[in-house]
Amino acid sequence: MPDVAWVLRNARIEDTTPLIDIAIEEGRIRALAPSLSLTGRDEWDLKGAVVLPGLVDAHLHLDRTLIEGGNRSGTLQEATQIWRGEKLFLTYESYLTRAWRALRAAISEGTVALRTHVDVDGSGNLTALEALLELRKQSRGLVDLQVVALGCPGGDRGEQRALQTALEMGADAVGGTPALAPDPRHSIDVALNLAESFGRPVDLHIDEVDDPRSLTLEYLAERTIEHGLQGLVTAGHCCTLGLVDDATADRVIDRVSEARINVVTLPSNDLVLMGRGQTPSPRGITRVRELLARGINVAAASGSVRDPFDPFGRYDPLFIANLTAHLAHLSGTQTLRSALEMVTSRAAEVLGLPDYGLHEGAAADLVVLKSRQAAEVVTAVPERLATFKGGELVVKAERHRSWAGEKSSWV
């Protein structure tokens, strides 16, 4: 009789340590050690292939994904106008179909958990939210999906009611875009009040602008501390922090550290949208290195993928880690490790995932890579061979490449 459900033999975890076997039973990692004596109902000799804890994408927009462009200026303002017009005609089936396509692509790349923001406005039309909540239910066992109600905290009565209704329907977190509100500080206050009332975390688009005079991150940190919500607030984008002077940035980062705010950088989106019409054009992303140096939890995420806000991208957190490493100069051995953590353990912390990681007792959420060197996971972005969720093999790549003619000396 086999001892466990799965044994993955000869997995590469670190380049400086021996290959190990990973035993999986009842959805968890039962043991990790070289040459385990345990036997599995299923076994796979990985022959040194790298295994990571499953990838985590901490900020997406699945409601508007795969709606191609038309954004001629490339600005956030035009993207917003296009999206407002598009969603007037979208159906429940459209939301569900496109989101499922995106989800399958993400799972195939080794993603085991995601957080999507979904528009909730004062029109009373909650079709997108209904579809994404249904997707959350349908995809259970394949991926962990969290839904953020992206509304207008502090807006008019209809907008306020829409946000409350979304939370009553089961949205996982309070969202919003204070920088686009008439009174950004009031918007932050209302979002934090809602979070307290419903017992939910907060995940806001913060300072998604390229004007250094617009800086609300410090106020968010101060109010987070006053509300006692340390560790429960996430700030996405934080572009302005990369544009202010060093003294201002140092002061704000100190407050963010004290408030234990999670920061999620969206490198692809911010490269595309920020700095339009400016010379020289800024990179747009936040101060990743400085935030990491202060011990702040920083994650990186895909954000908008192939929509009016960003015509580029794919649902691959390792691609995002690679892009972040390029932009934030995370090219050293230790900083490359930080880039990987930004789409694994750090992103898992943003989502509050229990039992995440690669250790005994952890959830058996794993990705197997077509690579025998852990050091190249971020630099080379290798192909994914398989994704395990809850100890079950969800997807396995079946790909074969052959060269015509005689084998070349360089193959």
C-alpha positions in Angstrom: 0.0 0.0 0.0 1.3 3.5 -0.9 2.0 5.8 2.1 0.9 9.1 0.5 -1.0 10.5 -2.5 2.0 11.9 -4.3 5.8 11.9 -4.1 7.7 14.3 -6.3 11.2 12.9 -6.6 14.4 14.8 -7.0 13.1 18.3 -6.9 15.4 21.3 -7.0 14.6 23.8 -4.2 17.9 25.6 -3.9 21.0 25.5 -6.1 23.3 25.0 -3.1 21.3 22.1 -1.5 20.8 18.5 -2.5 17.7 17.4 -4.5 14.8 16.5 -2.3 11.6 14.4 -2.5 8.3 16.1 -1.6 5.6 13.8 -0.2 2.0 15.1 -0.4 -1.0 13.7 1.5 -4.5 15.2 2.1 -3.7 18.4 0.4 -0.6 19.2 2.4 3.1 18.7 2.3 3.8 15.7 4.6 7.6 15.6 4.2 10.5 17.1 2.4 13.9 15.4 2.4 16.4 13.7 0.1 15.5 10.1 -0.8 12.3 9.7 1.2 11.3 6.1 1.9 7.7 7.0 1.6 5.9 5.7 -1.5 3.1 7.5 -3.4 0.0 6.4 -5.3 1.5 8.7 -7.9 5.2 9.4 -8.3 7.1 11.8 -10.6 10.8 11.9 -11.0 11.5 15.6 -11.7 15.2 14.9 -12.4 16.3 18.2 -10.8 13.4 20.4 -12.1 12.8 23.4 -9.9 9.7 23.4 -7.6 8.3 26.6 -6.1 5.4 27.3 -3.8 2.5 28.3 -6.2 2.6 31.8 -7.6 0.3 34.5 -6.3 -1.1 37.5 -8.3 -2.2 40.1 -5.8 -3.9 42.7 -8.1 -5.9 42.0 -11.2 -9.0 43.4 -13.1 -10.7 40.3 -14.4 -13.9 42.1 -15.2 -12.3 44.2 -18.0 -9.6 41.7 -19.2 -9.3 40.8 -22.8 -11.2 43.8 -24.0 -8.9 45.2 -26.7 -7.9 48.8 -26.7 -8.8 51.9 -28.7 -6.9 54.0 -26.2 -5.2 56.4 -28.6 -3.6 58.7 -26.1 -2.5 55.8 -23.8 -3.6 57.8 -20.7 -5.5 56.7 -17.6 -8.1 59.3 -18.4 -9.0 57.9 -21.9 -8.8 54.4 -20.6 -11.3 55.2 -17.9 -13.7 56.8 -20.5 -13.4 53.8 -22.8 -14.1 51.3 -20.0 -17.2 53.3 -18.8 -18.6 53.1 -22.3 -17.7 49.4 -22.8 -19.2 48.1 -19.6 -22.7 49.5 -20.5 -23.0 46.6 -23.0 -21.3 43.7 -21.3 -23.3 40.7 -20.2 -23.0 38.3 -17.3 -21.8 35.7 -19.8 -19.2 38.0 -21.2 -17.7 38.7 -17.8 -17.7 35.0 -16.8 -16.2 33.8 -20.2 -13.4 36.3 -20.4 -12.5 35.8 -16.7 -12.4 32.1 -17.1 -10.0 32.4 -20.0 -7.7 34.6 -17.9 -8.0 32.2 -15.0 -7.0 29.2 -17.0 -4.0 31.0 -18.4 -2.9 32.0 -14.9 -3.3 28.5 -13.5 -1.3 27.1 -16.4 1.5 29.5 -15.5 1.6 28.2 -11.9 -0.7 30.7 -10.2 -2.6 29.2 -7.2 -4.1 32.4 -5.8 -5.3 35.8 -7.2 -7.0 38.9 -6.1 -9.2 40.8 -8.6 -10.7 44.2 -8.3 -14.3 44.5 -9.8 -16.0 47.8 -10.6 -18.9 48.7 -8.4 -20.5 52.0 -9.3 -23.7 53.9 -8.4 -25.6 52.7 -11.5 -27.0 49.8 -9.5 -25.7 47.3 -12.1 -23.8 44.7 -10.2 -23.5 42.2 -13.1 -19.7 42.1 -13.1 -19.6 41.5 -9.4 -22.2 38.7 -9.6 -20.2 37.0 -12.4 -16.9 37.2 -10.5 -18.5 35.9 -7.3 -19.8 33.0 -9.3 -16.3 32.5 -10.8 -14.9 32.4 -7.3 -17.3 29.6 -6.5 -16.8 27.6 -9.7 -13.0 27.8 -9.5 -12.7 26.6 -5.9 -10.2 23.7 -5.8 -8.4 25.1 -8.8 -7.3 28.4 -7.5 -8.0 30.8 -4.6 -9.8 33.9 -5.9 -10.5 37.0 -3.8 -12.8 39.7 -5.0 -12.3 43.4 -4.1 -15.3 45.8 -4.5 -13.7 48.6 -6.5 -16.2 51.4 -5.7 -16.3 55.1 -4.9 -15.9 55.4 -1.1 -17.2 58.8 -0.1 -19.2 59.2 -3.3 -22.9 60.0 -3.7 -25.6 58.0 -2.1 -25.9 55.5 -5.0 -22.2 54.8 -5.0 -22.1 54.3 -1.2 -25.1 51.9 -1.4 -23.4 50.0 -4.2 -20.3 49.4 -2.1 -22.2 48.3 0.9 -24.3 45.9 -1.2 -21.1 44.5 -2.7 -19.8 43.8 0.7 -23.1 42.2 1.8 -23.0 40.0 -1.3 -19.6 38.6 -0.2 -16.9 40.8 -1.7 -13.6 40.0 0.2 -12.2 43.5 0.5 -13.0 47.2 0.3 -11.5 48.9 -2.8 -11.5 52.4 -4.3 -9.4 55.0 -6.2 -9.1 58.0 -3.8 -6.8 59.9 -6.2 -9.7 60.1 -8.7 -12.2 61.3 -6.1 -13.1 64.9 -5.5 -11.8 64.6 -1.9 -9.2 61.8 -1.7 -8.9 62.0 2.1 -12.6 61.7 2.6 -12.6 58.7 0.3 -9.9 57.1 2.4 -11.8 57.8 5.6 -15.0 56.2 4.2 -13.1 53.1 3.0 -11.5 52.5 6.4 -14.8 53.0 8.1 -16.5 50.5 5.8 -13.7 48.0 6.5 -14.2 48.3 10.2 -18.0 48.0 9.9 -17.8 44.8 7.7 -14.6 43.3 9.2 -12.9 43.3 5.8 -9.4 44.3 4.7 -8.8 47.4 2.5 -7.1 47.3 -0.9 -7.0 50.8 -2.6 -5.5 52.2 -5.8 -3.3 54.9 -4.2 -1.6 57.8 -6.0 -2.1 56.3 -9.5 -1.1 59.6 -10.9 2.2 61.2 -12.1 1.8 64.5 -10.3 4.2 64.8 -7.3 1.8 67.2 -5.7 -0.8 64.5 -5.3 0.3 62.2 -2.4 -2.2 60.5 -0.2 -0.1 57.5 0.9 1.0 59.2 4.0 -2.5 60.1 5.0 -3.6 56.5 4.4 -0.8 55.4 6.8 -1.8 57.8 9.5 -5.5 56.9 9.3 -4.6 53.1 9.2 -2.8 53.5 12.5 -5.6 55.5 14.0 -8.1 52.8 13.1 -5.9 50.1 14.4 -5.9 48.4 11.0 -2.1 47.7 10.8 -1.4 44.8 8.4 -4.9 44.9 6.9 -4.5 47.7 4.4 -3.0 47.4 0.9 -2.0 50.2 -1.3 -1.7 49.5 -5.1 0.5 51.5 -7.5 1.8 54.3 -5.2 3.3 56.0 -8.3 3.7 59.4 -6.8 6.2 58.1 -4.2 8.6 57.6 -7.1 8.3 61.3 -8.1 8.7 63.2 -4.9 12.0 64.3 -3.4 14.0 61.9 -1.2 13.2 63.7 2.1 9.5 63.5 1.5 9.7 59.9 0.4 11.7 58.9 3.5 9.1 60.5 5.7 6.2 58.8 4.0 8.0 55.4 3.9 8.5 55.6 7.7 4.8 56.1 8.2 4.0 53.2 5.8 6.3 51.0 7.8 4.7 52.0 11.0 1.2 51.3 9.6 2.4 47.9 8.2 0.7 48.7 4.9 1.2 46.2 2.0 2.4 47.9 -1.2 1.6 46.3 -4.6 3.5 47.6 -7.6 2.0 47.2 -11.0 5.0 47.6 -13.3 3.4 46.9 -16.7 0.4 49.2 -16.1 2.4 52.0 -14.6 5.0 52.0 -17.4 2.1 52.3 -19.9 0.0 54.9 -18.2 2.3 57.1 -16.3 4.5 60.0 -17.7 2.5 60.6 -20.9 3.5 64.0 -22.2 6.4 64.4 -19.8 10.0 64.8 -20.9 12.0 62.9 -19.7 9.2 60.3 -19.1 9.4 58.8 -15.6 9.4 55.0 -15.1 6.1 55.4 -13.2 6.6 52.6 -10.6 7.0 53.2 -6.9 10.2 53.1 -4.9 10.5 49.4 -4.6 14.1 49.2 -3.3 13.5 51.8 -0.6 10.3 50.1 0.6 11.9 46.7 0.7 14.9 48.2 2.6 12.5 49.5 5.3 11.0 46.0 5.8 7.7 46.9 4.1 5.9 44.0 2.5 6.0 44.7 -1.3 4.3 42.5 -3.9 4.2 42.8 -7.7 1.2 42.0 -9.8 -0.2 41.9 -13.3 -3.0 44.5 -12.9 -4.7 45.2 -16.2 -4.0 42.7 -18.9 -5.0 43.4 -22.6 -7.6 46.0 -21.9 -8.0 49.8 -22.5 -5.7 50.5 -19.6 -2.8 48.2 -20.8 -2.8 46.5 -24.1 0.2 44.3 -23.0 0.8 41.6 -20.5 0.0 38.0 -19.8 -1.1 36.1 -16.7 2.3 35.2 -15.6 3.6 36.4 -12.2 7.2 35.3 -13.1 7.1 37.6 -16.1 6.0 40.4 -13.7 8.8 39.5 -11.3 11.3 39.8 -14.2 9.8 43.1 -15.3 9.9 44.5 -11.7 13.6 43.3 -11.3 14.4 45.2 -14.5 12.7 48.4 -13.5 13.7 48.5 -9.8 17.3 47.4 -10.4 16.8 44.2 -8.4 19.7 42.5 -10.3 21.8 41.3 -7.4 21.5 37.8 -5.9 19.6 38.9 -2.8 17.4 41.4 -4.6 16.5 38.8 -7.3 15.3 36.7 -4.4 13.1 39.6 -3.3 11.7 39.9 -6.8 10.6 36.2 -6.6 9.2 36.7 -3.2 7.0 39.6 -4.6 5.0 37.0 -6.5 5.2 34.2 -3.9 5.5 34.7 -0.2 5.0 38.5 -0.1 2.0 38.4 -2.4 0.6 35.5 -0.2 0.9 37.8 2.8 -1.1 40.5 1.0 -3.9 38.0 0.5 -3.6 36.6 4.0 -3.2 33.0 2.7 -2.8 30.5 5.6 -0.2 27.7 5.5 1.5 29.0 2.4 5.0 28.0 1.5 7.3 25.0 0.9 7.6 23.3 4.3 6.1 20.4 6.2 2.4 21.1 6.9 2.1 23.8 4.2 -0.7 23.6 1.7 0.5 21.5 -1.3 0.1 24.4 -3.8 3.1 24.0 -6.0 4.5 24.9 -9.4 7.1 22.8 -11.3 9.3 24.6 -13.7 11.2 23.6 -16.8 14.5 24.6 -15.2 17.2 22.9 -13.2 18.6 26.1 -11.8 16.7 28.0 -9.1 18.9 31.1 -9.8 17.3 31.5 -13.3 13.6 31.5 -12.2 13.4 35.3 -12.4 16.1 36.0 -14.9 15.0 33.5 -17.6 11.3 33.0 -16.8 11.3 29.3 -17.6 8.2 27.4 -18.8 5.9 25.8 -16.3 5.6 22.0 -16.3 2.8 21.6 -13.8 0.6 23.2 -11.2 -0.6 21.5 -8.0 -3.5 22.9 -6.0 -4.4 21.3 -2.7 -2.2 18.4 -3.5 -4.0 17.7 -6.8 -2.4 17.9 -10.2 -4.4 20.7 -11.9 -2.5 21.1 -15.1 0.5 19.4 -16.7 2.3 20.6 -19.8 2.7 18.2 -22.6 5.1 19.7 -25.1 7.8 18.2 -27.3 10.2 20.0 -29.6 12.4 18.2 -32.2 15.1 19.6 -34.5 15.1 18.7 -38.1 18.2 17.1 -39.5 21.3 16.1 -37.5 21.7 17.4 -34.0 23.6 20.6 -34.1 26.6 21.0 -31.8 25.0 23.9 -30.0 21.7 22.2 -29.2 
